[in-house]
Amino acid sequence: MDLKTIPLLKDLPEEALARLEATLERLAYPEGATILAQGGPPSQHLYLVARGRVALVDGEEEVEVLGPGAFFGFPSLFLGEPPALGVVAKEGVEVLRWPKEVFFWLLSYPEAARYFAARLGDRVRLRAGVRADLFTPVGRLVRRPPLYIAPGATVAEAARRMAQEGVSSLLVEGEPLGILTDRDLRNRVLAQERPSSTPVGEVARLVESLVHSGLPPTGIGRVVAGLNDALIRRLVKEAEARLGPPPIPYSFMVFGSEGRREQALLTDQDNALVLKEEGHEAYFQALAEAVVGGLIRAGIPECKGGYMATRWRMPLKEWLSTFRKWMEAPEPQALLETQIFFDFRSVAGELSLRPLEEAILEGSRKGVFLYHLAQAALAFRPPLGFLGRVRTEEGYVDLKRHALAPIVSLARLYALMAGSRALGTEERLKAAAQGGTLSQEGAERLEEAFRFFFALRLKHQLAALRQGKGVDNRVLWSALGTTEKRRALEGFRAIAELQESTARSFQLR
């Protein structure tokens, strides 16, 4: 199959097509063969049907048939989860496949990011049993190509563009892709008397569309992180094209919620540069400024604590020394602020960060590091008062400070105690249960609490956006429904019980 015949790929640059050709693998499957098992291991490849047909199946039910030119495997790849639908060869079939690192590289091209983000929602709706009536392809309903606007354009510019083109919506370029409608202008800008210089990226609603698609909130966090990764890679590529090839190997790493792939609407930047050796300050300062500045223009604000590549840029040797200092003789407050660095992963660059991973695992075998991590995990407590009732601050509960942050810290501690370098909170809790540092019941209770609080925060933030309010982490307790209050109490109690157990184990009472 000629890749130039695939609509998504035909307009890619020649060098991109060359990389896809060089990294593809051709496989043949007989009729009835299972290519991806429903509920099996997460997909490690992006697949493309080259010849024949495959069926997406839910148990014994066939829910969709894909023919030549169709991609599959990407929802599981995107989310890092077992396939929600199985993929079976409907007849003798030939497929092309690419490893996951090529898939995430492909997302650095905006057209690819838009394509897969849109189809991810389609597959989720399919899994949920939502069918179009409507078997009319939406392409038949389209009368003209979509119109795009940059995320940094002003609302006034967007309004003029809509008027000139006679349209009621514009797609907002970038990763993640957004949509701005005339309703956004009326309800979120004009009705709130915001200045017309408000960046349109602030009112884009991609995350809300993913919620409506049925994707679980923690899955949405992984999608948004994946698209942010693609944006960073694109910015790095553009910076290298302007500055020239990097003089030494390096890694552009992210940490915190981006490192854990737990992005929410209210998320600032957490990134840094790791260099192979000293020197070349001007080059890497310029690269850091280009990437950080590009993220700001795309609507991802600066880190209030200054944890960005423009300030955090060191040779690998110095990073190792810094990590060991944090682990071996940490100041409690300093560790509370810097423990997010232990949630790092590389997004761009060729330098391996394996030495940093090994340093953390080595440190986790020493009691002093675990002791201070345990202290940090007790720093934020659930808001439980007398008789286990919820204690509010002027009627509000901060979900990040009193729910999500302690769960994240506890999961980090117990996963490292189990010798795991898992990054995501849910994955860490599973690793802790498998490693025996947490009971299965305790891990499951905390995992359920994490999913609930993550979803509740996302719901609250989306509601604030719809009402034209600022986005924060504080929910009005009295506004929660009976079931939400019950589940929140269960989650707070799960946190409190594990914190008490941790305090006893590390003699922190």
N, C-alpha and C positions, 0 to 999 in steps of 0.2 A: 504494500500500500504506500502510495506517495503521500507524505505528510502534508504536502501543499494542497492536497484535495480536501483536507479537514478544515472546515470554516474557521474554527478557533485558531488554527496554526498557520493558515496560509499567509497572513499579514505580518507574521513575526519577522524580525530581522534575520538575514542569512546566517549570522553567527549563532543565533538561538536555534534555528532549524538544524544547523550542523551539530550542535550539542545534543539535541534530541535524537538525531540519527545515530550519533556515536554511543549513546547510552541506552538505547532501546534493546529489549530482549524479545525474541519471537517465540511463542509457545503455541502448541496445538493441543486441543482437548477433544476427546470423542463425545458423541451424544450422551447426555446424562451425567457427564463428569461434573463434580462440584469444584468450582474454581475458588469461591470464597464461601466458607461455612457460616451460616447464620449463628451468631453467638460464639463463634470461634475466635482464634487469635486476631488482634487488630491487623488490618491490611498494612503491608509494608511497601506496597507498590500502587502506582496509578496504572490502570488498565485501559486499553482502547480496543474495541472490536475491529479486527481487520477483515475478517471473512466469516460468514455464518451469523448465527444469532445466539444470544444468551438470554436467560430468563431471570428476573429478580423474583425471589420466592419468599413468602412468609409461611414457614412450616411447609405444608403441602400445597398451599395456594400460590398460584402464579399471579403476580400483581403487575408486572410490566415486562415487555420483551424489547431488548435492545439489539439493533442491527449494526452494520458496518458504520464506523465513524463515531460511535457512542462511547463515552468514557464511563468507567465504573471503578469502585474501590475507593474513591476519594472521600466519601463521608466518613468512613472508618479511619482513613489515613489522616484526615483533617482533625478529627476529634480524639484520635488515639484510643478508640473504643472498639469492642467487638462489632463485627458487621451486624447492623439491625436487620438487614435482608440478606438472604443467601443469594449466590450467583451460580447458576447451573447452565451448562452447555445445552442448548435446545436442539442442536444438531452438531455435526462436526464443525468445530470453530477454531479459527486462528486469532490469537490476540497479541497485541504488543503491550509491553509493560516497562515502566521506568521506576527506579528506586525512589524512595520518599524524598531524598535530598534534592533530586531533580524536580519533583513535583513542587516543593516549596520554593525552589529557585524559579520555576515557571511562574509562580504567583507574583514575582517581582514585576511582571508585565501587567499593567492595569487591566488590559482586556481579558487576560486569563483570570485575574482575581475576581473581576466582575462576573465572568462566566461561571466559575465554580461556586462563588457565593450564592448566586441565583439558583443554581441547580442543587445546592445543598438543601435549601428550603423545599424545593420540589420533592426531593427524596424523603425528607422528614414527613411532609404531608402524605406522601404515598404510604409510608410506614404506619402512619396514624389512621389509615383507611379513608383519607379524604380523596375523592375522585372528582375530576372535572366532568361536567355534564357534557356532557359537554366536552365531547371529545374533539371539539374544534381546536386545532392548533392556534395558539395565541398569535403566531406569526401571520395568520390570515387576517387578523383584526388590526394589525399595525398598518397605518397609512403613511407613516414617514419615519425616518431614522430618529432615535432619541437625541436630545440636545443636552450638552454638558456645560458645566460651569466649574471654575476652580474653587476649592474650599475656602480660599482666602479672599474671594470676591465679596464685595459688600452687598447688603440686602438691596440697596438702591440699584446697583448694577444688575442684580438678579431680576428685579421688578421690570427694569427697562428691557432686558432681554426677553422676558415673557411677553411683554406688550408688543415688541417688535416682531416676534415670531408667531404671535397668536396662540400661545400654548399656556397650559395651566400648571406645568411642572417642569423641572430641570433635574437632571442627574448631577450629583456633586462628585467630581472626580476624586480619585485617591483611594487608599486602602485604609479602613473599610469604605466601600462605596455608599453614598447616601442619596436621598431624594428630597428636594425642596419643592413644595407645592404652593399655589396661591393661598391655600388655607393656612399654611405655615406663616406666610407674610401677614395675613389678617390677624390670626389668633395669637401668634407668638411674638410678633414684632410690633405691628401697628397698635393692636389692642393694649399692649404693655408699654407703649410709648418708648420703645427702645430706639436708639439712634439708627439711622439707615446704614451706618458704617459697621453694624454688627456682622461678624463673619458668618457666612451661610453655613459653614461647617458646624456651628453651634446648634443649628436647627435641623440638621440631617437626621433621618430616622431609620437607619439601617438596623440598629439593634432591635427596635420595636417590631420591624417586619420579621426578624428572626424569631422573636417571641411568638408572634401570630402564626408562624409556620409550625409551631409545636416543638421546636428544639428546646431541650432542657436548659435552664439558665446556666449551669456549669459548662454545658456544651457550647453555649453562646460565648462564654468567657474564653474558651479555647479557640473558637472561630475568630473572635476579635483579636486575640493575641497572634494568631496565624497571619491575619491580614496586616497587623502592625509590623510583624516580622518582614512581610513582603515589602512594606513601605520602607523599612530601614534598609533592606537589601537594595532597593531601587535607588535610594538616596546615596548609599555607599558607592554603587556603580556609577552614578552621575558624578560624584565627587572624584572618584578615581579617573574618570574620563577627562575631567578638567585639570586635575593635579598631576596626572601621570601615574604609572604603575607604582604601587607601594614599594618603598626602598627596602623594607624588611617585612617578614611575615607578621601579622597581627590578628587580633580577634576583637570584633565589636560585640561586647556581651551585654545582656540585659539581666536584670534581677528583680527581686520583689514580686509583685503580682504578675508582671510580664514574664519573668523567669518561670514562675509556676504555671503560666498560661491560665490565669484566673482574672482576666481583665474585666473591669466594670465600666460604667459610664464615667464615673468620677475617678480618673486615673491619670497621674502625671508621669513624667519620664523617670526611669531608673536605668541608667546605662553607663558603660565605662569602656575604656580601651585597654587591652593587654598587648604589649609589644614584646617581640622576641628579645630585644636588647635595647640599650640606651641609644639616644641620638635621634636625629631627624625630627626635632621638635616642631619646626615650622610646618612640615608636611602634615603631621598628625593633629596639630592644633587646627589647621585649616579643614582637615577632614571632619574632625569632631564638630567644629562650628557649622559646617555644611549640613551634617546629619541632624544635629540638635535643632538648628534653625529650621530645617525642613519639617521636622516633626511639629515644631511650634506652629508653623504656617498651616499645617494639616489639622490643627486643632488639639494637639497633645501638648499640654502646658509644661512649663519648666517644673522640675522638682523643687519644692520649697526648701528642702534640705540641701540642695546643691549636688545631689548624687547623679551627675551627668558626665559624659565623656569629655566635656570641655574643662572639667576640673579633675576628674578621676581618670588619670592616664599614666600608666607606669609599665616598666618592663616586667616580664613574668617573674623574674627573680625577686623584684621588689614586692610584687603582689603576694608571692609565697611568704615573704618575711612579714608582710602586713597581716595576712591571714593567721599565721602562727602567733603573732603578738595578740591578736584578738582572741585566739583560742586558749593560749597558755596563761596570759596575765591580763584578762580583760577588766576594764572598769565596768561595773554593772550597767550604768546609764549608757556608756559607749556601746556595749554589746547590744543593748536594747535597740539602739539606733542602727547598728551596722549588721545585725543578724540577717537582714534582707539580702546582704551580699552572698550569703550561703545558698541562696536560691538562684544561682546564676546559670546561664547557658549561653553558648555562642550563637549569634545570629548571622554574622558575616565575617569574612576573613579566613585565612588558611591556618592560623596558629592553633594548635590543639591546646585545650584547657584541661587535659587529663591530669597534669601535675597538681592543679588546684583541687580537682576532685579527690585525688589520692591524699592530699594534705588534710582535707576535711575528714575523710574516713579515718586517717591516722589520728587526728585530733579527737575524733569521737570515741576512740578506745581509751582515752585518758579521762579520769574522773573530773579533773578541774574544769574542762570544757563543758562536759555534760552538766556539772553542777551549776555553772553560770547560765547555760541554756535553760535549765529548770527554773532558775530565778527569773529569767526573762519570761518564761511561760506563765509565771504567776503574777506578772506585773499588772495585767489587765484582768479584772474579775467580772463575772456576770453580775448584772444589777439585781441581786437577790437580797432582800431585806428580812425583816422579822417574819417568822413563820413561812419563809420561802416565797414571800410576795415580791413582786417586781418593784424596784425602787427607781423612780424616774427623775430626770432633771428637767424641772419645769414642764413635766408631762411627756417628755421625749426620752427615747432610748437610742443611744448611739450604737448601731449594729456593727460598725467596724471595730470600735474600741472595746465593746463589751461582749461581742459574740464571735465575729470572724477572726479578729487578731489572736485571741487566746486559742482558738481551735488550730489556726495555722501554726502557732508556736508549739503547741503540744504535739501536733503531728510531726513537725520538724524534729523535735527532741526524740520521740519514740522511734521514728524511722531511723535516725542516726544510731540510736542504741541498738537497733537491729542490724546495723551495718549496711543500710540501704541508702543509695544516692537518688532515690525517687524525688521528683520535684513537686508534682501536684499534691495538694493536700489529701485528696481522696486516695491517690496512689500511695502516699506515705502511710496513711492509716491502714490500708490493706497490707503493706509491707510490714508494718509493726505487728499486726495480727499474725501474719505468716511467720514472722521471726520470733514470736512469743513474748515480745516486750509489752504488748497490750492483749487483753482478752478479746476474743472474737466479738463478744457482745459489746464490750466497751468501744471497740473500733467502729462497729456498725452504728452504735448510738451517736457517736461523734460525727461520723460520716453523714448520717441522716440530718443531724443538726446543721452541719455545714451547708448541705444542699438547701435546706429550708431557709437559713438566714441569707444565703447568697441570692436565692429567688426573691425573698422578701425585700431585700435592698434594691434589687433590679426593678421590681414592681414599683417601689416607692420612687425611685429615680425617674422612671419613665412617666409616672403620674405627674411629677414635678415639671418635667419638660412639657408635657401636654398643657399644663396650666401656666406655662411661661415663668415658672419659678426657678430659683437657683437649685442646682443639684447638690445634695449632701448625703450623709450617712445616717441622719437622725429621723426616726419615725415617731409619729404621735401614737402613744400607747393606746389611748382611748379610741383611736380610729380603727384599730385592728378588730377583726371579727372574732367570734368566740373560738373557732377552730384555730385561727392564727395565734391567738393568745395561749391556747393550750399547747400548741406545738412549740411556741417560743419558750414557754416555761419548761417543757421537757428538755429542750435544747440547753437552756441555761443550767438546769440541774445536771445534765450530762457533763457539761464543762466544769461545774463546781465540784462534782464528785471526783473527776480525774485530777483536778488541781489539788484537791485534798490528799488524794493518794500520792501524787507527785511530791507534795510537801513532806509527807511522812517518809517516803522512800529516800529523799535527799536531805532529810532532817532540816527542813527549812521552816519549821513552825516557829 
